Amino acid sequence: MLGAIILAGTVALDLLTRQVVTPSVFPDEYLYSQLGRGLATTGHLTVRGVDPHFLPVLQPLLTAPVWLVGDVGTAFRLIQLENALVMALAAVPAYLIARRLGVGYALSLGVAVLAVCGPPALFTGMLMAEPFAFTLALVVVLSALRAIEAPSLRADAVLLFVCGLATFARLQMAALPLCVALAIVVVRQVRAHLLFLGVVVVGALGGVGYAAVRGFGYYHLRPRPLAAPHALAFAGVDAFVVLLAAGAAVAPAAIVGIVQAVARPRSRSERAFAVLALSFFAVLVLQCVLWGDVHRVQERYLGYAVPLVAIAFALRCSRPVRRPVAEIGVAAAMAVVAVVVPLDGYAIDAKHNLAPTLYAFTRLQGLLGSASLAAAVFALGATALAAVGAACVSFRRGPLVALTASVAAAALLLGLGLSWSGMLAADGRANYLPADAHWVDHAADGKATMLVVGNAWNGQALATLIWNPSIEHVLRLPGANKVDWLDDPIVRVARDGTVLLKGRALRGDVVLDTSPSAAAALGDAHRVRTFGAATVWRPRGVARLASVMNNRLSDGRVLKSGGIEVWSGSSRFAGWIELRVHAPRSLGAAHVDLVRTGVDVPAGETRVVRVAACGRGPWTGGFVASPVEVRGRVWRSPIVSQPRYVADPAACR
């Protein structure tokens, strides 16, 4: 039966994730994909030759062979299938934990199903570590219970091994061994687990020391704690969202069950599980109010608690005497929270917040056409499910009814969440990539280098890098944006415009990536293909910058003013800097100044403004344009060309 659950879960999750057509969660999916590809192709855990100082590398290690297929789209689908299998395998430890705690066969199977069909399974559609960490977290809990029931050096060694795997899957899983150590202390087995406790203490001290010297690696995160009242409020909302993700119907009995397991445990294992689950959940919530987007519900970091809620429910229902007074009180409290804390205020930014339950809320809002109506449906649904769960506890078959209701509700949330995730992925595919996602691979002559200029658009740059392996390196001009959050090499530009990396001129095809409101061009080079703010250039010799212009869109529209930098191809200038200016008829007459030299352009006509450029390069200046009208999405302005240098010694006489 358990095998059938795993097979059905794998197939269902794989079918559901087919609507997620492309990686779109940046920079996370970019990082994992490039680490796996780098390991497969070079044997090193680097991102285009740059060490990201990234510790949780289990996912890249396990997915690296997939990248040997070569095609990015095929590799993406294979990793989604691998994620689905790994996520479905979480049913095994969930079932075994429940059985080890004395839960009956039928309820344990229900726990296994609920563990893999809820909103956290949304991450199977992404190039992320969550599916691996989710399953390994349950394996750690199972190994901890086994070690506590039958202490031995071998049990401690196995426990340490799975704790290490979980930590290398997701860095936040480093809290699990600490929670296990707390459970061991509470059940008074310190002497029986000296090996485990000693390694955990040494590891914790080493981790603190490493963080003090190197920080948190790739993310470079520092705590950003909320004020105490706001932290408590968000902690409550986080807990409520976890109960919703578990299907809500199991929530009343789960809360009562975990309290009973702490206060009146039937066995040492039961108390250990309760302490481990509570402490782990507390750490997850604490992380959400200290690190990352602390003003959002970070359900991505809380999903590991969903199967623990299901197991706590089964613990409560496995007791022979069940009076539902406490459950009724919990259900009433959940109803009050559902009314007082509508989710529409927390799901307002679901495009940028990895919260599967809030994804489901936003999708329902789109179907109903109203945020308040969606909030009402969620509140009524949570209230009804909690009431069903409280009412069913005392009946013989009641727990199975409540568990079935939770499974149905969690699966519905997963389906809605995946639908919204698929829409986000399709939107990212349309905005970040042309119809030919491998456009750089097909345009470049061999390997290419991305050169980032200014405040480049991260989304388009990262999508381009994922789908185009021919881009071998990413370089940045001084002051340019870190599109991949890595310390990519910074180039130097010589006086003649030559791009130098460690003193050597850059050669080969260059993908020039700028911000949407900037323009750049290479000199003595052929423009091969352009999409958005990125252009593939093929230099005839070395790569040499010709011009960089700020506050100009790719179609020539400009803001009121902007900066210009021009290189002549030699170390000196003796000629003109020219701009072609067109005044659209819809705009009327226009005026553009280029370093205090202006030109008036009648409506519908084109004029040239130019200034003398003499002396050593590069030439720097700016422009001022009028009129410029920006009203919502309507942006009207003169159409201004990229600057160009025209050699003419007479300009400097």
Secondary structure, DSSP 8 states (H G I E B T S, - for coil): -HHHHHHHHHHHHHHHHTT--S--STTHHHHHHHHHHHHHHHSS--BTTB-------HHHHHHGGGGGG--HHHHHHHHHHHHHHHHHTTHHHHHHHHHHTT--HHHHHHHHHHHHHSGGGGGGGSSSSHHHHHHHHHHHHHHHHHHHHS--HHHHHHHHHHHHHHHHH-GGGGHHHHHHHHHHHHTT-TGGGHHHHHHHHHHHHHHHHHHHHHTTGGG--------HHHHHHHHHHHHHHHHHHTTSTTHHHHHHHHHHHHHS-SSHHHHHHHHHHHHHHHHHHHHHHHSS-TTS--GGGTGGGHHHHHHHHHHHHTSS---THHHHHHHHHHHHHHHHS-GGGTSTTTTS---HHHHHHHHHHHHHT-HHHHHHHHHHHHHHHHHHHHHHTTSSSHHHHHHHHHHHHHHHHHHHHHHHHHHHHHHHHHHHS-SSTTHHHHHSSS-EEEEE-SS--HHHHHHHHHH-TTEEEEEE-TT---TTSS---B-EE-TT-BEEETTEE-BSEEEEE--TTEEEEESSEEEEEEETTEEEEEESSB-BEEEEEESB-TTSBB-SEEEEEE--SSSEEEEEEEEEEE--TTT-SEEEEETTEEEEE-TT-EEEEEEEEEEES-EEEEEEEE--EEETTEEE--EE---EEEE-GGGG-
